[in-house]
Each structure stands twice: as C-alpha cells, then as structure tokens.
C-alpha cells in the first residue's frame, strides 16, 4: 500500500477500473472521463481551503461507523506515525503544523467518546474543529474517488509448470531514496525487466497468470496463496522510476472492452482469452514495482497498517500525512449494480503513483476478491474534508482523560527508537507495502511527466514543506 500500498499499499483496483451500472433506474454516477482530475496544483496554492460551518458536510452521517473500533485503531496508527521524529520533516504544510496535526487526532478520540448521537458529533465538530476542503480539480472541491485493495492470488515461492511467472526483489545494485525512487534516474523498463532475464535468481515468488502478476506490480503489495494453502505476504520494496501509465483507457479506445464494462474481472477474462495481446498492453506501462517479504500488513506509505474503509491514499506532496479526513462521495453497494453514499471519517495514510493531484483520492477497500470488486467499481466524484483542532485550543483542554486507552499514550511517549517513515513496524519483517497504482486504468489518466507543484510560502504563513 505505500510506499504503497500502499504502497496504495494493496492493490488499487480502482486503478484498474471504470464501470457503469446495468440498472437504468440506478445509474452509477460516473465522473466525466474527459475532466482533468489530475490537474496539478498551481504554484503557490495550498491544496486545502478553510470553509465556513454553512459549507460543512453531514458529519453526523459518519457517526455510526465512527463509533466502532476500526476508526479508533486507524487514528491510533496515525498518532503512532506522527510520534516518529521523521514525520516532522513533512510539516508545516501550508498553515498546518505538526503539533496541530497530532493534537487534532488526540482530541478526536475524545470527541468520539463524547458524541452519543449523530447530532452531538456534528455539534462537537462545529465547536472544536476547523474544517478544510480539498480544492479538487477545479478549485471548487471536485474530487474523483477511486478504490484500491490487497489482492490474494495463487502462487508459489519456487517455480513449477503451474507457477512460472516471476515477481522480483529489488535489484542488488539499485540504490533508492527514502521514498523508494531509484537514485540516478529511471532503471530498466517493464519490458526490459520481463524479457531481458536481467533479474534471474532474484525472484521472490511465482504466479500462474501473467496479468495477475501485472496487477501485483501495479498494486505494490498483497498476498500469495501458497500450495499448502498458507498466505505469503509481500510488500513494496521500490520501483524502477518510470511513470505509471494506465492501460484500460487504451483498451477502451481500441474497442477491446466497452467503456461501461471495464473492470478487473473483465480485464482478467480478456487477457485469458487473448494472451497474445499481453505484450501490446502491459508494456505500455513502463513502471515496475519490486517486492520484499512482509508481515502483519498491509501497510501504507507511513509504514502503518491501513484499515478497510478508513484509510485513503492522496498526493503526499500536497496533503498532510496521517491526518483525519472525511469523505462525501459514493461507493458500490452491489458492485456493478447499485451505489450508496459514503460519508465516513478516514485517515490519510497512503499514496499512489497515479494519485498525484488535489482532485484524486483512493479509498482502501480491504483484502481479497470481494474487496477487489468493490475497488474496481468505485469511480465517483465527491468532496474531501480535513478536520483540525481550532487554533489556540490546547490539547489538555480536550484530551485529558481516557487517552491512555485510546492512543494518547502513544502521543505522549513517542515512537520506539529507530522507527522512521518507510521502516516496517516491529511486528513486520522487512518492508513496507505500498500501493503503487491507486486508481483505475481508465481513471488514472495523469501524465506523470507533469511536475507536482509544491506550495509556495504565503505571507505571514509558514511555508509548505516539500516531500521527496
């Protein structure tokens, strides 16, 4: 999922899909495929704008899910990340300081304890928090929401007649920076890696389907079901430095799959029936992800676990890492048939190769085939909001009790020595998962050679921190 997941963590199957609903009375709210959701943030502009209470979404709609344990654990994961000394180098980001990011999470745990109804939650947010909205792709807040997930495919750790498609570990001679980018510029392309035999002996696992292996390299992490029925987890270790190119749009353009039928399942079936066309399409995406053994994931780019429906992937150059957010969009109720409102609290804990603009967000849908279907049919416009404790409010005013049981102990004590962003938590073996795709083949239309704009210092405000 991030570094990946995830290093988009997980396999972002939103990354592979754009689809429509078969029920004419319940049309899927497809975003405008021609709209430039990947429009870069203008130089000097902050990706978030503070809004007035009259513009707030219905936060109370997220109360029911917020009262469960998943959101709390996701918040605790972000608190753990923000207690790592390395997290401070990404702040301030615009007007958001590291201290404010951390205390906002601590405070919200207490807010959840105090809110005994949807109405109470709305009132507490209005009282204690400032709300910011993403400027989106059009400066009025329009964001394209897609989905990603962690795949589970059959495979083995040794080659056989059945499992003969290799996936590779990071080349021994490749040096990478802390974000996983190869030092010195792009390495070999996907075609050169797969056809040249350059990494023979450097395999980490073998799959039986070439397109499934491609999905893994787009997703950046996932699970392999071994012949003894155990799961072998592999995570993101780095990439070859080339830009991500979605292949779904080209398949639609070539008439291979109808626009409103494109999904991961239809692509898998297509290439099973037309294996002779794999080279033609897969090699259009020059980007390749390398793997390492992982354990306890899936993890996002913060080296913290991502949580189903409560973790999102955004552009980490322009959005505050680990912070509390709220989505107002739609996701599938029954994939391919009907949609439902998705107003939910989430944590910004991942990134994706295709999620490189204020108008893009990926929602983590979980692990396995059902999660993949959900991710594959998620393609809707909406709004993305961030919540921060009001300036001048001291943590002690809000977070004074129960924080030891809800994660405040992490905030007070800090992260274990040696844990920095990009390193695996102590319960994991080697690397961090990272979702390298984070959007569907059709949705991912960004031309990655377009530069990601950093925020320019504004008058009387702290300059936005640049990320690698």
Phi and psi in degrees as a GROMACS rama.xvg file:
@    title "Ramachandran Plot"
@    xaxis  label "Phi"
@    yaxis  label "Psi"
@TYPE xy
-113.876  -131.372  UNK-2
5.17975  15.2367  UNK-3
175.151  -142.872  UNK-4
27.953  -91.8671  UNK-5
33.558  55.4078  UNK-6
51.1417  159.641  UNK-9
73.277  177.579  UNK-10
-105.1  113.25  UNK-11
-76.6527  97.7271  UNK-12
-87.2704  -7.55905  UNK-13
-62.6586  -26.1456  UNK-14
-61.5614  -22.408  UNK-15
-110.029  12.495  UNK-16
-145  149.907  UNK-17
-149.097  120.617  UNK-18
-142.824  167.901  UNK-19
-125.534  167.539  UNK-20
-91.7595  142.41  UNK-21
-81.3275  -18.089  UNK-22
-87.1155  112.571  UNK-23
-63.3476  -24.8242  UNK-24
-85.4068  -7.82092  UNK-25
-135.148  65.8854  UNK-26
-64.2951  142.629  UNK-27
-72.5749  130.765  UNK-28
-76.0268  70.1784  UNK-29
-63.8294  136.751  UNK-30
-72.8751  165.16  UNK-31
-72.807  112.278  UNK-32
-63.6183  -21.2094  UNK-33
-88.8852  -10.0671  UNK-34
-71.3692  144.336  UNK-35
-88.5327  78.2613  UNK-36
-67.861  -19.1811  UNK-37
-94.3685  16.2833  UNK-38
-58.5006  130.927  UNK-39
-74.8094  150.899  UNK-40
-69.717  127.315  UNK-41
-58.5057  147.677  UNK-42
-58.6034  133.048  UNK-43
87.1179  -4.64556  UNK-44
-96.9746  138.417  UNK-45
-85.0765  143.391  UNK-46
-73.1997  -14.1991  UNK-47
-118.853  146.567  UNK-48
-129.306  136.92  UNK-49
-71.0288  137.244  UNK-50
-119.593  161.407  UNK-51
-85.8044  157.531  UNK-52
-52.3692  -32.2421  UNK-53
-65.8697  -15.6057  UNK-54
-100.476  0.458416  UNK-55
-66.0505  146.313  UNK-56
-76.8323  -178.931  UNK-57
-84.5426  81.8812  UNK-58
-59.2744  -31.2054  UNK-59
-59.8635  -23.8952  UNK-60
-65.2313  -20.6265  UNK-61
-93.6767  3.90326  UNK-62
-63.6148  -43.1792  UNK-63
-61.6435  -48.6148  UNK-64
-70.0598  -31.653  UNK-65
-67.4113  -24.6089  UNK-66
-79.2461  -6.25481  UNK-67
-81.8397  -179.253  UNK-68
-83.7119  -22.4673  UNK-69
-63.4337  -45.8544  UNK-70
-63.4049  -43.2819  UNK-71
-59.5261  -43.3978  UNK-72
-65.4953  -38.2108  UNK-73
-64.1547  -38.8096  UNK-74
-64.0244  -44.2953  UNK-75
-59.695  -38.908  UNK-76
-60.4789  -41.5472  UNK-77
-68.8813  -37.4817  UNK-78
-61.5065  -42.0637  UNK-79
-60.5992  -42.5314  UNK-80
-63.2155  -46.2289  UNK-81
-70.5503  -12.0849  UNK-82
-86.4606  -6.42598  UNK-83
-76.8773  130.841  UNK-84
-53.7627  -33.3233  UNK-85
-65.729  -21.9596  UNK-86
-68.8131  -21.8759  UNK-87
-69.1839  -22.8416  UNK-88
-71.3159  -12.3452  UNK-89
-94.713  5.41727  UNK-90
-128.511  155.997  UNK-91
-71.7963  153.553  UNK-92
-118.307  106.384  UNK-93
59.4581  -132.689  UNK-94
-85.0659  -0.410795  UNK-95
-91.4744  116.14  UNK-96
-90.3542  163.318  UNK-97
-61.9457  -42.2374  UNK-98
-61.6285  -41.7845  UNK-99
-67.9465  -38.504  UNK-100
-60.0503  -44.8943  UNK-101
-69.582  -47.7435  UNK-102
-67.5562  -27.1168  UNK-103
-65.2799  -39.4819  UNK-104
-68.2918  -43.2156  UNK-105
-59.2897  -44.7685  UNK-106
-65.1761  -36.3773  UNK-107
-69.3965  -28.3749  UNK-108
-60.5054  -39.2029  UNK-109
-73.0842  -36.5377  UNK-110
-57.8862  -41.0473  UNK-111
-63.1501  -36.6253  UNK-112
-67.0245  -36.8162  UNK-113
-78.8844  -27.9545  UNK-114
-79.2645  106.57  UNK-115
-99.8045  8.97859  UNK-116
-164.092  162.577  UNK-117
-56.848  -40.9649  UNK-118
-65.1787  -39.0405  UNK-119
-65.0765  -39.3872  UNK-120
-63.0111  -44.6687  UNK-121
-56.7273  -44.9795  UNK-122
-66.8855  -41.6625  UNK-123
-64.8539  -37.8848  UNK-124
-66.2177  -42.8688  UNK-125
-62.8714  -34.4264  UNK-126
-75.9955  -41.5456  UNK-127
-108.825  -13.4317  UNK-128
-125.977  148.83  UNK-129
-93.3373  143.85  UNK-130
-116.857  130.688  UNK-131
-115.909  148.256  UNK-132
-121.099  140.747  UNK-133
-61.66  139.962  UNK-134
-70.0493  -17.3724  UNK-135
69.9239  -160.799  UNK-136
-87.6605  -5.54439  UNK-137
-136.336  12.3603  UNK-138
69.5171  4.79644  UNK-139
-119.329  10.3114  UNK-140
101.031  5.74557  UNK-141
-74.6096  120.077  UNK-142
-123.543  136.04  UNK-143
-89.7981  120.959  UNK-144
-100.572  126.974  UNK-145
-123.058  -176.416  UNK-146
-133.256  156.664  UNK-147
-142.209  165.192  UNK-148
-157.218  177.175  UNK-149
-103.366  116.655  UNK-150
-78.0154  156.845  UNK-151
-126.089  114.667  UNK-152
-124.604  151.552  UNK-153
-71.0471  140.95  UNK-154
-172.204  -166.743  UNK-155
-154.17  165.002  UNK-156
-92.0032  -9.75627  UNK-157
-128.215  148.392  UNK-158
-71.7656  152.363  UNK-159
-153.342  178.534  UNK-160
-63.006  -34.1814  UNK-161
-79.624  -42.0072  UNK-162
-111.663  97.5568  UNK-163
-129.74  12.8995  UNK-164
-106.383  113.191  UNK-165
-82.5232  151.601  UNK-166
-124.784  146.874  UNK-167
-116.237  151.961  UNK-168
-80.3659  168.261  UNK-169
-62.1757  131.157  UNK-170
-56.9332  141.108  UNK-171
-62.0085  -30.0054  UNK-172
-92.6256  4.15281  UNK-173
-92.6771  121.297  UNK-174
-97.1277  139.316  UNK-175
-129.835  156.301  UNK-176
-86.9956  -177.177  UNK-177
-68.3819  -14.4522  UNK-178
-94.7943  1.3425  UNK-179
91.3744  3.48833  UNK-180
-81.755  138.466  UNK-181
-66.303  133.114  UNK-182
-72.8832  132.09  UNK-183
96.3446  1.65812  UNK-184
105.687  179.278  UNK-185
-57.5385  144.405  UNK-186
-94.7768  -156.541  UNK-187
-63.977  153.301  UNK-188
-78.816  169.395  UNK-189
-54.9979  -45.2549  UNK-190
-63.1786  -43.059  UNK-191
-65.6138  -36.5359  UNK-192
-68.1114  -44.6246  UNK-193
-79.8538  -28.4469  UNK-194
-100.894  -20.6715  UNK-195
-88.1049  -9.6784  UNK-196
65.2189  23.3229  UNK-197
-67.312  -28.9136  UNK-198
-112.112  23.7282  UNK-199
-57.2344  130.467  UNK-200
91.8205  -5.31177  UNK-201
-110.738  22.3599  UNK-202
-75.5563  145.672  UNK-203
-107.491  -24.4302  UNK-204
-166.268  167.123  UNK-205
-132.409  135.944  UNK-206
-113.514  168.996  UNK-207
-102.039  -2.26486  UNK-208
-134  126.25  UNK-209
-68.5176  -36.4536  UNK-210
-70.9292  -34.1515  UNK-211
-62.7469  -38.9477  UNK-212
-63.3574  -37.3835  UNK-213
-62.2847  -43.0946  UNK-214
-58.1087  -42.352  UNK-215
-59.3904  -43.3427  UNK-216
-73.1433  -18.6893  UNK-217
-83.294  -41.4719  UNK-218
-72.5576  -42.9414  UNK-219
99.3321  -12.4159  UNK-220
-168.991  169.968  UNK-221
160.165  -161.544  UNK-222
-127.701  143.524  UNK-223
-115.526  125.69  UNK-224
-85.2382  109.729  UNK-225
-77.3807  164.923  UNK-226
-55.6974  -28.1507  UNK-227
-86.2607  9.81685  UNK-228
76.3668  9.03282  UNK-229
-86.356  160.045  UNK-230
-101.864  131.994  UNK-231
-111.521  116.733  UNK-232
-94.57  130.588  UNK-233
-124.879  145.292  UNK-234
-127.778  173.483  UNK-235
-66.0464  135.706  UNK-236
-120.25  -19.7855  UNK-237
158.712  179.093  UNK-238
-141.166  172.618  UNK-239
-85.7782  -1.34269  UNK-240
90.4241  -1.9439  UNK-241
-88.0275  156.087  UNK-242
-71.578  150.562  UNK-243
-79.4341  134.095  UNK-244
-126.266  116.32  UNK-245
-71.8313  141.426  UNK-246
-100.276  -16.4021  UNK-247
-62.3433  -41.1013  UNK-248
-59.9376  -41.6326  UNK-249
-66.8123  -35.5872  UNK-250
-65.7022  -36.7731  UNK-251
-66.4728  -45.1382  UNK-252
-59.9628  -36.1671  UNK-253
-82.7166  -0.315341  UNK-254
77.1575  17.5458  UNK-255
-76.8161  -37.5562  UNK-256
-138.07  137.406  UNK-257
-66.8784  144.202  UNK-258
-51.0987  -45.4802  UNK-259
-86.9842  9.52337  UNK-260
-117.572  0.606554  UNK-261
-70.8657  124.414  UNK-262
-157.441  172.802  UNK-263
-59.7487  -44.1311  UNK-264
-60.7848  -43.4994  UNK-265
-68.2055  -33.1809  UNK-266
-70.441  -40.7361  UNK-267
-61.0636  -46.4182  UNK-268
-62.8664  -40.9732  UNK-269
-60.6077  -47.0854  UNK-270
-75.2172  -22.664  UNK-271
-67.4653  -34.641  UNK-272
-85.4957  -21.908  UNK-273
-132.112  61.1247  UNK-274
-62.5331  -21.1487  UNK-275
-69.675  -11.6494  UNK-276
-100.471  1.45824  UNK-277
-59.7306  -46.5184  UNK-278
-59.462  -43.661  UNK-279
-56.7092  -39.8696  UNK-280
-97.3962  -44.4161  UNK-281
-63.8536  -34.3757  UNK-282
-77.5768  -7.40023  UNK-283
-66.9609  -27.491  UNK-284
-94.4043  99.614  UNK-285
-73.8812  -16.0336  UNK-286
-72.2324  140.596  UNK-287
-138.945  137.122  UNK-288
-107.552  137.615  UNK-289
-102.168  155.527  UNK-290
-122.513  164.752  UNK-291
-146.46  159.414  UNK-292
-62.8522  145.247  UNK-293
-139.567  167.611  UNK-294
-157.987  135.062  UNK-295
87.6476  3.56532  UNK-296
-87.5084  -162.696  UNK-297
-79.9452  152.29  UNK-298
-114.286  153.072  UNK-299
-97.0431  -172.865  UNK-300
-70.7508  -9.65323  UNK-301
-89.8633  3.30523  UNK-302
64.3354  29.0126  UNK-303
-120.977  151.431  UNK-304
-61.2447  140.882  UNK-305
-94.6171  153.408  UNK-306
-121.215  132.136  UNK-307
-52.9824  126.563  UNK-308
66.8086  -3.27697  UNK-309
-121.902  6.37951  UNK-310
-123.076  141.436  UNK-311
-128.361  158.783  UNK-312
-112.671  130.611  UNK-313
-136.38  -179.989  UNK-314
-75.8339  109.314  UNK-315
-75.9194  -3.16742  UNK-316
-75.8106  -26.5959  UNK-317
-127.244  -9.98715  UNK-318
-114.419  148.979  UNK-319
-73.98  123.425  UNK-320
-66.3456  134.459  UNK-321
79.2582  -1.23728  UNK-322
-81.8299  162.129  UNK-323
-78.8397  132.421  UNK-324
-134.76  173.951  UNK-325
-142.604  129.712  UNK-326
-100.603  143.949  UNK-327
-133.61  89.9603  UNK-328
-152.762  -158.214  UNK-329
-134.44  145.211  UNK-330
-132.141  167.415  UNK-331
-63.8199  140.273  UNK-332
-92.3284  -49.008  UNK-333
-125.861  108.45  UNK-334
-48.3287  125.163  UNK-335
84.8882  -5.0353  UNK-336
-122.175  -49.7338  UNK-337
-146.86  161.394  UNK-338
-122.757  160.971  UNK-339
-138.052  158.791  UNK-340
-66.633  140.135  UNK-341
-126.572  83.9785  UNK-342
-106.268  106.433  UNK-343
-151.738  148.182  UNK-344
-79.708  135.335  UNK-345
-138.958  165.746  UNK-346
-116.98  137.258  UNK-347
-83.4636  92.0046  UNK-348
-125.613  8.78474  UNK-349
-148.515  173.283  UNK-350
-142.353  169.903  UNK-351
-151.493  151.761  UNK-352
-62.1014  -28.944  UNK-353
-96.8753  -6.62471  UNK-354
-97.5434  84.9331  UNK-355
-133.687  43.3856  UNK-356
-166.51  160.576  UNK-357
-69.8315  -12.0077  UNK-358
-96.5221  16.1946  UNK-359
-131.987  136.772  UNK-360
-147.554  137.5  UNK-361
-112.617  131.975  UNK-362
-101.093  129.761  UNK-363
-78.6833  123.298  UNK-364
-100.83  -5.05649  UNK-365
113.282  -158.195  UNK-366
-118.579  138.314  UNK-367
99.4305  -176.726  UNK-368
-63.1883  -43.1775  UNK-369
-65.0826  -40.1672  UNK-370
-63.1839  -36.8181  UNK-371
-62.8528  -39.7293  UNK-372
-65.4134  -41.7809  UNK-373
-60.6242  -45.9868  UNK-374
-64.2048  -39.8324  UNK-375
-66.6916  -23.0433  UNK-376
-107.132  14.9183  UNK-377
-97.2593  112.429  UNK-378
-162.184  81.685  UNK-379
-142.103  150.039  UNK-380
-78.522  160.924  UNK-381
-178.717  -160.618  UNK-382
-127.483  149.688  UNK-383
-125.426  124.672  UNK-384
-119.582  150.794  UNK-385
-123.447  142.691  UNK-386
-114.835  131.67  UNK-387
-134.237  138.632  UNK-388
-56.138  138.596  UNK-389
-58.3253  141.493  UNK-390
-60.4709  140.067  UNK-391
91.3395  -15.285  UNK-392
-84.8435  121.937  UNK-393
-81.1859  145.401  UNK-394
-52.1375  -39.673  UNK-395
-62.4263  -22.7436  UNK-396
-71.0625  -26.9046  UNK-397
-114.492  -41.3114  UNK-398
-104.684  89.7794  UNK-399
-126.736  -22.6355  UNK-400
-131.947  155.286  UNK-401
69.3643  -5.65824  UNK-402
-67.8158  -22.9968  UNK-403
-65.0849  -31.6951  UNK-404
-93.383  -12.4909  UNK-405
-114.139  10.5492  UNK-406
115.034  -10.0015  UNK-407
-64.2972  -25.7232  UNK-408
-63.0475  -33.4683  UNK-409
-66.4295  -41.1662  UNK-410
-64.2656  -35.2317  UNK-411
-78.9408  -37.2688  UNK-412
-90.3288  -21.9796  UNK-413
85.1205  173.519  UNK-414
-84.0509  156.287  UNK-415
-58.1174  148.976  UNK-416
-58.0464  137.069  UNK-417
92.4703  -12.8988  UNK-418
-84.1031  120.131  UNK-419
-132.255  167.617  UNK-420
-59.7613  135.818  UNK-421
95.9864  -17.7152  UNK-422
-91.2024  149.968  UNK-423
-76.2327  146.163  UNK-424
-61.0712  166.846  UNK-425
-64.8408  -19.0882  UNK-426
-89.2895  4.18689  UNK-427
-115.457  158.974  UNK-428
-85.8915  -57.6367  UNK-429
-125.305  -66.8421  UNK-430
-119.296  -174.113  UNK-431
-110.604  141.673  UNK-432
-78.3455  150.61  UNK-433
-151.051  124.832  UNK-434
-77.755  107.078  UNK-435
-87.9593  -11.0717  UNK-436
-99.879  -58.578  UNK-437
53.806  24.6695  UNK-438
179.608  161.276  UNK-439
-77.994  162.589  UNK-440
-57.6714  -34.6204  UNK-441
-83.4212  -38.1596  UNK-442
-73.0597  -32.5786  UNK-443
-78.7622  88.1851  UNK-444
-106.761  3.89766  UNK-445
-64.9063  135.559  UNK-446
-90.9382  108.365  UNK-447
-67.0065  -9.39727  UNK-448
-76.9942  -10.5443  UNK-449
-71.7579  127.998  UNK-450
-67.1573  146.866  UNK-451
-85.1473  123.926  UNK-452
-80.1439  132.443  UNK-453
-90.3173  153.132  UNK-454
-74.2802  141.855  UNK-455
-96.5349  141.979  UNK-456
-55.4872  132.798  UNK-457
-102.214  157.474  UNK-458
-58.908  130.02  UNK-459
62.8786  18.2731  UNK-460
-129.743  149.265  UNK-461
-65.2862  140.272  UNK-462
-67.1954  149.409  UNK-463
-70.1816  138.318  UNK-464
-80.3613  139.169  UNK-465
-90.4212  143.511  UNK-466
-105.221  167.521  UNK-467
